[in-house]
Amino acid sequence: MLLALHLRLDEETDFMLQEPGERSDDVEVERERIRGLLSRDNQALIVAEVDGQLVGYVAILGGPFRRNRHSAYIVIGVLKSFNGQGIGGSLLGEAERWAKNAGLHRIELTVMAHNTRAIHLYEGVGFAREGTRKHALRINGAWVDEFYMAKLLG
């Protein structure tokens, strides 16, 4: 189910990192990726489900070294047809609760500078812009800047 969600997100939006066809559609490859993610105590995967269908997820990817174990990179995706229903905010809230309980101090993410809906969501739950990554991505032949955003958890 999660693989199907990832593949659908890749198809329906340019705001995710991977392009259509770039992600493996092999279930065993996805299973191993999830096992690896869940193998560390500063990482988690949280999903949103509506009527038995996965409609969104947030991955919390903790730093692998003693000096950055307190910090985690967030990846979030919500199906377009479920945007504006509070799912993204709920996923981020759950991610923050989980991160605090896991002893993390900082969560961070990047967002494409023209993704105003996501920027509004992130700022609304307390993320602050820390910088701009100029020409961080190339999408449909155009350079795209990303904002680096973070939230300190206390």
C-alpha positions in Angstrom: 0.0 0.0 0.0 2.8 2.4 0.8 4.6 1.7 -2.4 1.3 2.5 -4.3 1.1 5.8 -2.4 4.7 6.7 -3.3 4.2 5.8 -7.0 1.0 7.8 -7.1 2.6 10.9 -5.5 5.5 10.7 -8.0 2.9 10.8 -10.8 0.6 13.5 -9.6 3.0 16.2 -8.3 6.3 17.8 -9.2 6.8 18.7 -5.5 8.2 15.3 -4.5 11.9 14.6 -5.1 11.5 11.5 -7.4 10.1 11.8 -10.9 7.6 9.3 -12.4 9.4 6.0 -13.2 12.4 6.8 -11.1 11.3 4.8 -8.0 11.5 1.1 -8.0 8.1 -0.6 -8.2 9.5 -3.8 -6.6 7.7 -4.6 -3.4 10.7 -6.3 -1.8 12.9 -3.2 -2.5 10.2 -1.1 -0.7 10.0 -3.5 2.1 13.8 -3.4 2.6 13.8 0.4 2.5 11.1 0.5 5.2 13.0 -2.0 7.3 16.1 0.1 7.1 14.2 3.2 8.0 12.6 1.5 11.1 15.9 -0.1 12.2 17.1 3.0 14.1 15.4 4.5 17.2 15.5 8.0 15.9 13.5 7.2 12.7 9.8 6.6 12.1 7.2 6.3 9.4 3.7 7.6 10.0 0.8 7.1 7.6 -2.6 8.7 7.1 -5.5 6.5 6.1 -9.0 7.4 4.9 -11.6 4.6 4.3 -8.9 1.9 4.1 -6.8 3.9 1.6 -3.3 5.4 2.4 -3.6 9.1 1.5 -0.4 10.5 3.1 2.7 9.8 5.0 5.5 11.4 6.9 9.0 9.9 7.2 11.2 11.0 10.1 14.9 10.3 9.2 17.2 10.8 12.2 20.8 11.7 12.0 23.1 8.6 12.0 25.9 10.0 14.1 26.3 11.1 17.8 26.6 14.7 16.7 23.4 14.8 14.8 21.2 12.0 16.4 19.1 14.8 18.0 18.0 16.0 14.5 15.7 14.5 11.9 14.9 15.3 8.3 11.2 15.2 7.5 9.7 13.9 4.2 5.9 14.3 3.8 3.5 13.6 1.0 -0.3 13.8 0.8 -2.4 12.9 -2.2 -3.6 15.9 -4.2 -7.3 14.9 -3.8 -6.9 15.1 0.0 -5.1 18.5 0.2 -6.8 21.1 2.3 -8.4 18.5 4.7 -5.9 18.9 7.6 -4.1 15.7 6.8 -0.7 17.3 6.3 -1.0 19.2 9.6 -2.1 16.1 11.4 0.9 14.1 10.0 3.3 16.9 11.1 1.7 17.0 14.5 2.1 13.3 15.0 5.7 13.5 13.7 6.5 16.2 16.2 4.9 14.2 19.1 6.9 11.1 18.0 10.1 13.1 17.7 9.8 14.6 21.2 9.0 11.2 22.7 12.1 9.8 20.9 14.3 12.6 22.5 14.9 14.5 19.3 15.5 18.2 19.5 15.2 19.4 15.9 13.2 18.5 12.9 14.0 20.0 9.5 12.9 19.8 5.9 13.3 21.4 2.5 10.5 22.7 0.3 10.5 24.1 -3.2 10.4 27.9 -3.1 7.3 28.0 -5.3 5.3 25.5 -3.2 3.4 28.2 -1.3 0.7 25.8 0.1 3.3 23.6 1.8 5.3 26.7 3.0 2.1 28.1 4.6 1.5 24.7 6.3 5.0 24.4 7.6 5.1 28.0 8.9 1.7 27.4 10.5 3.0 24.6 12.6 6.1 26.5 13.7 8.8 25.8 11.1 11.0 28.7 10.3 13.0 29.4 7.1 16.8 29.1 7.7 18.1 29.6 4.2 17.7 29.1 0.5 19.3 26.4 -1.6 19.7 28.1 -5.0 19.2 25.9 -8.0 18.8 22.9 -5.7 16.7 21.0 -8.2 16.1 20.8 -11.9 12.4 20.2 -12.8 11.1 20.1 -16.3 14.3 21.8 -17.5 14.1 24.7 -15.0 16.2 25.4 -12.0 14.2 25.4 -8.7 15.3 26.9 -5.4 14.5 25.2 -2.1 13.9 26.7 1.3 15.6 25.0 4.2 13.2 25.0 7.2 13.4 23.7 10.7 11.7 23.6 14.1 13.3 23.3 17.5 11.4 21.0 19.8 12.5 22.3 23.1 
